[in-house]
Amino acid sequence: MAAALLANALYSTGFVLEKRALARLPAVSVREPVRLLWLVLRSPLWIGGALALAAGFGAQLAVYRTLPIAAAQAIFVSGLVLLLLLSSRVLGEETSGRERYAIGAILLALLMVVLSLPHGGAGAAEAVGAGAPAGVILLVCVPTLAAGLGLYAVTERRAGRRHRMPTAGVEYGVAVGLLYGVSSLAIKGVSGHLPDLARAPGGALLGLLGSPYPYLLLCTGVFGLIMSQAALQRCRASLIVPVCTTVSCVFTAVLGTLAFGEALPGDPVRLALRVGGTVLAVSVLLAMPKHDSPPGPVVPDRPVVPSPTPPCPTARS
């Protein structure tokens, strides 16, 4: 639990720092990835955000070694509360009424998931999967990567059309969330190799390199970095990050539980709390608007027209 909450804090801080740095940079585009990387790597503020995200990655490895996937993902969704608070205070982004209701729903979902954990230590009585067949992982991840890249490309084309309402970032968030869902499964797979790496580094390293996990991490890391930064610059962090996080967590919780062979709680009450908390977290995505309200028309100041000067009276002769 402590590692999960720490990962939430690091991820939220990292996204907010990157968003603040991107607001000070020229417009970036996925069509120019080299220029995008050149710009962000020259920003100390962006580098600070990237380091926070990297530290969150390390905390996430510890979480996957001790908690089942479904429980971990539902707790990760709770980080949206901190993200929305930071985006409001630091970035000055205003949240809508539906987004504020979503904060309350997330807090309730977190409480339900915490209550679903077994007594005597988080995850102590539940089997935590350490690995999955490579064929199953590829069958789940490769189509998901293709779907995420395709959705992002379609969203880019739609955003370039004229007379279109400004997008709030829901489609971008879904596309990037699918990539990060694949990344979460890869992180889960790498975490299963950590005990072997500590005991026999040589053989365990070869086993890790023979699995699909490092290559999925590399692929999602490169594409996810470029896609997320371009989307984060043009959309509100208080909306795109919650959508991305919700999609990633739901994808990982559902397909990761099946792929890694982790069973749900056997007790009916704990099962209802676990499933109910996950379903409630999905409501965050449904509560988000798909478009931002367009700014009102700017009414130009009416020019002051001087009143005509009355003609001077003609003197009678």
C-alpha positions as CSV (number, residue, x, y, z in Angstrom):
1,M,0.0,0.0,0.0
2,A,2.8,2.4,0.9
3,A,4.6,1.8,-2.4
4,A,1.4,2.2,-4.3
5,L,0.6,5.5,-2.7
6,L,4.2,6.7,-3.3
7,A,3.9,5.7,-6.9
8,N,0.7,7.7,-7.2
9,A,2.4,10.8,-5.7
10,L,5.4,10.5,-8.0
11,Y,3.3,10.0,-11.2
12,S,1.0,12.9,-10.4
13,T,3.9,15.2,-9.6
14,G,5.8,14.1,-12.8
15,F,2.8,14.7,-15.1
16,V,2.2,18.2,-13.6
17,L,5.8,19.2,-13.9
18,E,5.9,18.0,-17.5
19,K,2.7,19.8,-18.4
20,R,4.1,23.1,-16.8
21,A,7.3,22.7,-18.8
22,L,5.4,22.0,-22.1
23,A,3.4,25.1,-21.7
24,R,6.6,27.1,-21.9
25,L,7.9,25.3,-25.0
26,P,7.0,25.8,-28.7
27,A,4.3,23.6,-30.2
28,V,5.4,20.0,-30.5
29,S,4.1,17.3,-32.9
30,V,4.4,13.5,-33.2
31,R,5.3,14.1,-36.8
32,E,8.6,15.6,-35.6
33,P,9.7,13.2,-32.9
34,V,13.4,14.3,-32.9
35,R,12.5,18.0,-32.5
36,L,10.1,17.1,-29.7
37,L,12.8,15.2,-27.8
38,W,15.3,17.9,-28.4
39,L,13.0,20.5,-27.0
40,V,11.9,18.6,-23.9
41,L,15.4,17.4,-23.0
42,R,16.6,21.0,-22.9
43,S,14.0,21.9,-20.2
44,P,15.2,21.3,-16.6
45,L,11.6,21.4,-15.4
46,W,10.6,18.7,-17.8
47,I,13.6,16.5,-16.8
48,G,12.5,16.9,-13.2
49,G,9.1,15.6,-14.1
50,A,10.6,12.7,-16.1
51,L,12.7,11.7,-13.1
52,A,9.6,11.7,-10.9
53,L,7.9,9.4,-13.4
54,A,11.0,7.1,-13.4
55,A,10.9,6.9,-9.6
56,G,7.2,6.0,-9.8
57,F,8.2,3.2,-12.2
58,G,10.5,1.8,-9.5
59,A,7.8,2.0,-6.8
60,Q,5.4,0.3,-9.2
61,L,7.8,-2.7,-9.5
62,A,7.6,-3.1,-5.7
63,V,3.8,-3.0,-5.8
64,Y,3.5,-5.7,-8.4
65,R,5.7,-8.1,-6.3
66,T,3.3,-7.8,-3.3
67,L,-0.2,-7.0,-4.5
68,P,-2.5,-8.8,-7.0
69,I,-2.9,-6.9,-10.3
70,A,-6.6,-6.0,-9.8
71,A,-6.0,-4.5,-6.3
72,A,-2.9,-2.6,-7.4
73,Q,-4.7,-1.0,-10.4
74,A,-7.6,0.2,-8.4
75,I,-5.2,1.8,-5.9
76,F,-3.3,3.5,-8.7
77,V,-6.6,5.1,-9.8
78,S,-6.6,6.9,-6.5
79,G,-3.7,9.0,-7.7
80,L,-6.2,10.9,-9.8
81,V,-7.3,12.8,-6.7
82,L,-3.8,14.2,-6.2
83,L,-3.4,14.9,-9.9
84,L,-6.6,17.0,-10.0
85,L,-5.6,18.9,-6.9
86,L,-2.1,19.7,-8.3
87,S,-3.4,20.6,-11.7
88,S,-5.8,23.1,-10.1
89,R,-3.3,24.6,-7.8
90,V,-0.1,24.5,-9.9
91,L,-1.5,24.7,-13.4
92,G,-4.6,26.8,-12.7
93,E,-6.8,24.3,-14.6
94,E,-10.5,24.5,-13.6
95,T,-12.4,21.3,-13.1
96,S,-16.0,20.9,-14.0
97,G,-18.8,19.7,-11.8
98,R,-18.6,16.2,-13.2
99,E,-14.9,16.0,-12.6
100,R,-15.4,17.0,-9.0
101,Y,-18.0,14.3,-8.5
102,A,-15.5,11.9,-10.0
103,I,-13.0,12.7,-7.2
104,G,-15.5,11.6,-4.7
105,A,-16.2,8.4,-6.6
106,I,-12.5,7.6,-6.8
107,L,-12.1,8.1,-3.0
108,L,-15.0,5.6,-2.5
109,A,-13.4,3.2,-5.0
110,L,-10.1,3.3,-3.2
111,L,-11.8,2.6,0.2
112,M,-13.6,-0.4,-1.3
113,V,-10.4,-1.9,-2.7
114,V,-8.5,-1.4,0.5
115,L,-11.3,-3.2,2.4
116,S,-11.1,-6.0,-0.1
117,L,-7.5,-6.8,0.8
118,P,-7.0,-9.7,3.2
119,H,-6.1,-9.1,6.8
120,G,-2.6,-9.8,8.0
121,G,-0.8,-8.0,5.2
122,A,-1.8,-6.6,1.8
123,G,-2.1,-9.5,-0.6
124,A,-0.7,-12.0,1.9
125,A,-3.5,-14.5,1.4
126,E,-3.8,-14.1,-2.4
127,A,-1.6,-15.6,-5.0
128,V,0.5,-13.0,-6.9
129,G,1.3,-14.1,-10.4
130,A,5.0,-14.0,-11.3
131,G,4.8,-14.8,-15.0
132,A,2.6,-15.5,-18.0
133,P,3.1,-17.5,-21.3
134,A,4.9,-15.4,-23.9
135,G,2.2,-16.3,-26.5
136,V,-0.6,-15.1,-24.3
137,I,1.2,-11.8,-23.6
138,L,1.9,-11.2,-27.2
139,L,-1.7,-12.1,-28.1
140,V,-3.0,-9.5,-25.7
141,C,-0.4,-6.7,-26.2
142,V,0.3,-6.6,-30.0
143,P,-3.4,-5.9,-31.0
144,T,-3.6,-3.4,-28.1
145,L,-0.5,-1.5,-29.3
146,A,-2.0,-1.4,-32.9
147,A,-5.3,-0.1,-31.6
148,G,-3.7,2.6,-29.5
149,L,-1.5,3.9,-32.4
150,G,-4.4,3.7,-34.8
151,L,-6.8,5.7,-32.5
152,Y,-4.1,8.3,-31.9
153,A,-3.6,8.8,-35.7
154,V,-7.4,9.1,-36.3
155,T,-7.6,11.6,-33.5
156,E,-4.8,13.7,-34.9
157,R,-6.5,13.9,-38.3
158,R,-9.8,14.9,-36.7
159,A,-8.2,17.5,-34.6
160,G,-6.8,19.2,-37.7
161,R,-10.2,19.8,-39.2
162,R,-11.6,23.2,-39.3
163,H,-14.8,24.3,-37.5
164,R,-14.3,21.5,-35.0
165,M,-15.0,22.0,-31.3
166,P,-11.8,22.0,-29.2
167,T,-11.1,18.5,-28.1
168,A,-10.9,17.9,-24.3
169,G,-8.4,15.0,-24.8
170,V,-10.5,11.9,-24.1
171,E,-9.5,10.2,-27.4
172,Y,-5.8,11.0,-26.8
173,G,-6.1,9.7,-23.2
174,V,-7.7,6.4,-24.4
175,A,-5.0,5.9,-27.0
176,V,-2.1,6.6,-24.7
177,G,-3.8,4.6,-21.9
178,L,-3.8,1.5,-24.1
179,L,-0.1,1.9,-24.6
180,Y,0.5,2.4,-20.9
181,G,-1.7,-0.6,-20.2
182,V,0.7,-2.8,-22.2
183,S,3.6,-1.1,-20.3
184,S,2.0,-2.1,-17.0
185,L,1.8,-5.7,-18.1
186,A,5.4,-5.6,-19.1
187,I,6.4,-4.0,-15.7
188,K,4.4,-6.8,-14.0
189,G,6.4,-9.4,-16.0
190,V,9.7,-7.8,-15.2
191,S,8.9,-7.7,-11.5
192,G,8.5,-11.5,-11.6
193,H,12.1,-11.8,-12.6
194,L,13.5,-9.6,-9.8
195,P,13.9,-12.4,-7.2
196,D,15.9,-14.5,-9.8
197,L,18.0,-11.6,-10.7
198,A,19.0,-11.2,-7.0
199,R,19.9,-14.9,-6.7
200,A,21.5,-15.8,-10.1
201,P,22.0,-12.6,-12.1
202,G,23.5,-14.3,-15.2
203,G,20.8,-16.9,-15.9
204,A,18.0,-14.6,-14.8
205,L,19.1,-11.8,-17.1
206,L,19.2,-14.2,-20.1
207,G,15.7,-15.4,-19.1
208,L,14.4,-11.8,-19.0
209,L,15.9,-11.0,-22.3
210,G,14.3,-14.1,-23.8
211,S,10.9,-12.9,-22.7
212,P,8.8,-10.2,-24.5
213,Y,8.7,-7.9,-21.5
214,P,11.9,-5.7,-22.1
215,Y,10.9,-5.2,-25.8
216,L,7.3,-4.2,-24.9
217,L,8.7,-1.7,-22.4
218,L,11.0,-0.3,-25.0
219,C,8.3,0.0,-27.6
220,T,5.7,1.5,-25.2
221,G,8.3,3.8,-23.7
222,V,9.3,5.4,-27.0
223,F,5.9,5.7,-28.5
224,G,4.2,6.6,-25.2
225,L,6.7,9.4,-24.5
226,I,6.2,11.1,-27.9
227,M,2.5,10.6,-28.0
228,S,1.8,11.7,-24.4
229,Q,3.9,14.8,-24.6
230,A,2.2,16.1,-27.7
231,A,-1.2,15.4,-26.3
232,L,-0.4,16.8,-22.9
233,Q,0.7,20.1,-24.4
234,R,-2.6,20.7,-26.2
235,C,-5.0,19.3,-23.7
236,R,-5.7,19.8,-20.0
237,A,-3.7,17.5,-17.7
238,S,-6.7,17.4,-15.3
239,L,-8.6,15.5,-18.0
240,I,-6.2,13.6,-20.3
241,V,-4.3,12.0,-17.4
242,P,-7.4,10.7,-15.6
243,V,-8.7,9.2,-18.8
244,C,-5.3,7.7,-19.6
245,T,-4.9,6.3,-16.1
246,T,-8.4,4.8,-16.0
247,V,-8.0,3.1,-19.3
248,S,-4.6,1.7,-18.4
249,C,-5.8,0.5,-15.0
250,V,-8.9,-1.2,-16.2
251,F,-7.0,-2.9,-19.1
252,T,-4.3,-4.1,-16.8
253,A,-6.7,-5.3,-14.1
254,V,-8.9,-7.3,-16.4
255,L,-6.5,-8.8,-18.9
256,G,-3.5,-8.9,-16.5
257,T,-5.4,-10.9,-14.0
258,L,-6.3,-13.4,-16.7
259,A,-2.9,-13.5,-18.3
260,F,-1.0,-14.0,-15.1
261,G,-3.4,-16.5,-13.6
262,E,-4.3,-14.5,-10.5
263,A,-7.6,-15.4,-8.8
264,L,-10.1,-12.9,-7.4
265,P,-10.9,-13.0,-3.7
266,G,-12.9,-16.1,-2.7
267,D,-14.9,-14.4,0.0
268,P,-18.2,-13.0,-1.4
269,V,-18.0,-9.7,0.5
270,R,-14.3,-9.0,-0.5
271,L,-15.1,-10.0,-4.1
272,A,-18.0,-7.5,-4.2
273,L,-15.8,-4.8,-2.8
274,R,-13.0,-5.5,-5.3
275,V,-15.3,-5.7,-8.3
276,G,-17.4,-2.8,-7.1
277,G,-14.4,-0.6,-6.6
278,T,-13.0,-1.3,-10.0
279,V,-16.4,-0.6,-11.6
280,L,-16.7,2.6,-9.7
281,A,-13.3,3.7,-11.0
282,V,-14.5,3.2,-14.6
283,S,-17.1,5.8,-13.9
284,V,-14.4,8.4,-13.9
285,L,-13.9,7.9,-17.6
286,L,-17.6,8.1,-18.2
287,A,-17.9,11.3,-16.3
288,M,-15.4,13.2,-18.4
289,P,-16.6,15.5,-21.1
290,K,-15.4,14.8,-24.6
291,H,-15.1,18.5,-25.6
292,D,-14.0,21.7,-23.9
293,S,-16.4,24.5,-24.0
294,P,-15.4,26.9,-26.8
295,P,-14.4,30.3,-25.6
296,G,-17.1,32.9,-26.0
297,P,-16.9,35.2,-28.9
298,V,-14.8,38.3,-28.3
299,V,-16.9,41.4,-28.9
300,P,-14.7,44.2,-30.1
301,D,-15.1,47.5,-28.5
302,R,-17.3,49.8,-30.5
303,P,-15.4,52.7,-31.9
304,V,-16.5,56.0,-30.5
305,V,-18.0,58.0,-33.3
306,P,-17.9,61.7,-32.6
307,S,-21.3,63.3,-33.0
308,P,-21.5,65.6,-35.9
309,T,-20.8,69.2,-35.2
310,P,-23.8,71.4,-35.9
311,P,-23.2,73.9,-38.6
312,C,-22.4,77.4,-37.4
313,P,-25.3,79.7,-37.9
314,T,-25.0,82.1,-40.7
315,A,-25.0,85.7,-39.6
316,R,-27.7,87.7,-41.2
317,S,-26.6,90.6,-43.2
